[in-house]
Amino acid sequence: MAPRGLKVSLKNSAPCKLVGSGAKKHFEIKHAGASRGIRLRGLTKRLQTCIFSDGEMPSIAKTSAPPAGGHWRGADGGRRRGRAVDSQVSRLSDVSCEKRYSSKMLNLTRMVFSALSVRGLEPIVGQRAVCSQLHRVGTAADVVCYDLNTNELVVVELKCGHSGARTAAAIKSGNACTMKGPLRMAPDSTLNRHLAQLAVTHHLLTSEAATMRKLANIGVDGVRGLLMYANDTSVDVYDLDEWWISKAGNILSKLK
């Protein structure tokens, strides 16, 4: 069982929050007594501009199996289902285990929670906001879990679909591309793009000194990162290794 007070600590210590809706949705740092806070830029768009290459992903990387079920058919079916799964996972991560598994879920949502359970990961909170005020960047961890085996937190980056070749590099002028800046030695692949996103999200959370002290005081022994791909045939996971963790601060410094 997760330590008492863990959920409250994570929620109350969030340095920013998501506001607005639709195209106007964004993260803001709130200030006491102010009706509006500091507006932050989204992490994904900053990575696209500053870190990812200008190449085009090859067809083997973009090809994915169509979503099962007629409701998700169509040109935008995969995206619509992905948004629906993200929303369900976020909402149900915040409730008790008993209430979660008695709730109606999409099949892909149930697969995600089953995969977490198999690994001894208990969801604690969904869409936990993190940011860097210095770099004016904000994002959210899709799910923050507690590892029942190691007493660590696990920041989970969830991606639906992406069943194509995740390690195939982007192509420009017939050549395989690498990423920019501190990742110039890494191929610009779907997998590496998502690991870069997870690395920065993990870095932003672990940089919250006050939050980390509170977590240590209630028995949390550290914070790991996990990238999870979910589709109709499988749920695949990739650990955030030390190389990516060591690069996260340098990636963030390029996002100004």
C-alpha positions in Angstrom: 0.0 0.0 0.0 1.2 3.5 -0.8 2.3 5.7 2.1 -0.4 7.7 3.8 -0.5 11.3 2.6 1.3 10.6 -0.7 -1.6 11.6 -3.0 -2.2 14.8 -1.0 1.5 15.7 -1.0 1.7 15.3 -4.8 -1.5 17.2 -5.5 -0.9 20.1 -3.1 2.7 20.6 -4.2 2.1 21.0 -7.9 3.7 24.3 -9.0 1.3 25.0 -11.9 -2.0 23.9 -13.3 -3.7 23.4 -16.6 -6.2 26.2 -17.5 -8.5 27.0 -20.4 -9.9 24.7 -23.0 -9.5 23.7 -26.6 -6.8 25.7 -28.5 -6.5 28.1 -25.5 -5.5 25.3 -23.0 -2.2 26.0 -21.3 -0.3 25.7 -18.1 0.0 28.6 -15.7 2.0 29.3 -12.5 -0.5 30.9 -10.1 0.4 33.7 -7.7 -1.4 34.5 -4.5 -3.8 37.4 -5.0 -3.5 37.4 -8.8 -6.4 36.5 -11.1 -3.9 35.4 -13.8 -0.6 33.6 -13.4 2.5 33.3 -15.6 1.6 31.5 -18.8 3.9 28.6 -19.7 4.7 27.1 -23.1 4.0 23.4 -23.7 6.9 21.0 -23.4 6.0 19.0 -26.5 6.0 22.0 -28.9 9.3 23.3 -27.4 10.9 19.9 -28.0 9.6 19.9 -31.6 11.2 23.3 -32.2 14.5 23.0 -30.3 15.4 19.3 -30.0 13.7 17.2 -32.7 15.1 17.3 -36.3 13.4 18.7 -39.3 13.2 15.3 -40.9 10.0 13.3 -41.8 9.3 10.0 -40.1 9.4 7.1 -42.5 6.2 5.2 -43.4 7.3 2.2 -41.3 7.3 4.5 -38.2 3.9 6.0 -38.9 2.1 2.9 -39.9 -0.2 1.6 -37.1 -2.9 -1.0 -36.9 -6.4 0.7 -37.0 -8.1 0.8 -33.7 -10.4 -2.1 -33.0 -14.1 -1.3 -32.9 -16.2 0.6 -35.4 -16.6 3.6 -33.1 -12.9 4.5 -33.6 -12.8 4.0 -37.4 -11.9 6.9 -39.6 -9.0 9.2 -40.3 -8.9 10.6 -36.8 -10.0 7.5 -35.0 -6.7 6.7 -33.3 -6.3 10.3 -32.0 -9.8 10.3 -30.7 -9.4 7.0 -28.9 -6.0 8.1 -27.5 -7.6 11.3 -26.0 -10.4 9.2 -24.5 -7.9 6.7 -23.0 -5.8 9.5 -21.6 -8.8 11.1 -20.0 -10.0 7.9 -18.4 -6.5 6.9 -17.1 -6.1 10.4 -15.6 -9.5 10.4 -14.0 -9.3 6.8 -12.7 -5.8 7.2 -11.4 -7.1 9.5 -8.7 -9.7 7.1 -7.3 -9.4 4.1 -5.0 -8.5 0.7 -6.4 -11.9 -0.7 -5.6 -13.7 2.2 -7.4 -11.3 2.1 -10.3 -11.9 -1.6 -11.2 -15.7 -1.3 -10.7 -15.8 1.6 -13.2 -16.7 1.2 -16.9 -13.5 1.4 -18.9 -12.4 1.3 -22.5 -10.5 -2.0 -23.3 -7.3 -0.1 -23.8 -7.7 1.7 -20.5 -8.2 -1.6 -18.7 -5.0 -3.0 -20.4 -3.0 0.0 -19.1 -4.1 -0.5 -15.5 -3.6 -4.3 -15.8 0.0 -3.7 -17.1 0.7 -1.3 -14.2 -0.7 -3.8 -11.7 1.4 -6.7 -13.1 4.5 -4.5 -12.4 3.4 -3.7 -8.8 2.7 -0.1 -9.7 -0.2 1.6 -7.9 -1.6 4.7 -9.6 -1.6 7.7 -7.3 -2.5 10.7 -9.3 -3.1 11.5 -13.0 -1.9 14.6 -14.9 0.3 15.9 -12.2 1.6 19.3 -13.5 5.3 20.1 -13.4 7.1 23.2 -14.8 10.2 25.3 -15.0 9.5 29.0 -14.3 13.0 29.9 -15.5 12.4 28.3 -18.9 8.7 29.1 -19.0 7.9 25.4 -19.8 5.0 23.4 -18.4 3.7 19.8 -18.8 2.1 17.0 -16.8 3.1 13.5 -15.9 0.3 11.3 -17.4 0.3 9.0 -14.3 2.4 9.0 -11.1 2.5 5.6 -9.6 4.0 4.1 -6.4 6.1 1.0 -6.8 4.9 -1.5 -4.1 8.2 -3.5 -4.4 10.8 -0.7 -4.2 8.9 2.1 -2.4 9.7 4.5 -5.3 7.6 6.8 -7.3 7.3 6.1 -11.1 6.5 8.8 -13.6 4.6 7.2 -16.4 4.5 8.7 -19.9 1.6 7.0 -21.7 1.3 6.7 -25.5 -1.6 5.0 -27.3 -1.0 3.4 -30.7 2.5 4.0 -32.2 2.7 0.3 -33.2 5.0 1.2 -36.1 8.8 1.0 -36.1 9.5 3.1 -33.0 13.3 3.1 -33.6 13.2 4.1 -37.2 14.9 7.5 -37.6 13.4 10.6 -39.4 14.6 11.1 -42.9 15.7 14.3 -44.6 17.2 14.5 -48.1 17.6 10.7 -48.0 19.6 10.7 -44.8 18.7 9.5 -41.3 18.4 12.4 -38.9 19.7 12.8 -35.4 18.3 15.1 -32.7 19.7 18.6 -31.9 21.8 20.0 -29.1 22.6 17.6 -26.3 20.9 14.7 -28.1 22.9 15.1 -31.4 24.2 11.6 -31.0 20.8 10.1 -30.7 18.7 9.0 -33.7 15.6 11.1 -34.1 13.1 8.3 -33.7 9.6 8.0 -32.2 11.0 6.2 -29.2 13.7 8.8 -28.6 11.3 11.7 -28.9 9.0 10.2 -26.3 12.0 9.3 -24.0 13.2 12.9 -24.3 9.7 14.1 -23.2 9.7 11.7 -20.3 13.2 12.7 -19.3 12.3 16.3 -18.9 9.0 15.6 -17.1 11.0 13.3 -14.7 13.6 16.0 -14.2 11.1 18.7 -13.5 9.4 16.7 -10.8 12.7 15.6 -9.1 13.8 19.3 -9.2 11.0 20.3 -6.8 13.2 20.3 -3.7 10.3 20.9 -1.2 8.2 18.1 -2.8 11.2 15.7 -2.7 11.7 16.4 1.0 8.0 15.7 1.8 8.1 12.5 -0.2 11.3 11.3 1.6 9.7 12.0 4.9 6.7 9.8 4.2 8.9 6.9 3.0 9.4 7.4 -0.8 12.9 6.1 -1.7 13.3 7.8 -5.2 11.7 8.6 -8.5 11.9 6.5 -11.7 10.6 7.0 -15.2 8.6 4.6 -17.4 7.5 5.0 -21.0 4.4 2.9 -21.8 3.0 2.2 -25.3 -0.5 0.7 -25.3 -2.3 -0.7 -28.4 -4.8 -3.5 -29.1 -2.2 -6.2 -29.2 0.2 -5.4 -26.4 1.4 -3.0 -23.8 5.2 -2.3 -24.1 7.3 -0.5 -21.5 10.7 1.2 -21.6 12.6 2.3 -18.5 14.1 5.7 -18.4 17.8 4.9 -18.1 20.6 6.9 -16.6 21.7 8.3 -20.0 18.4 10.0 -20.5 18.3 11.2 -16.9 21.7 12.7 -17.3 20.7 14.6 -20.4 17.4 16.0 -19.1 18.9 19.2 -17.6 20.8 20.0 -20.8 17.6 19.4 -22.9 15.7 21.8 -20.7 18.4 24.5 -21.0 17.8 24.5 -24.8 14.1 25.2 -24.5 14.3 28.9 -23.7 
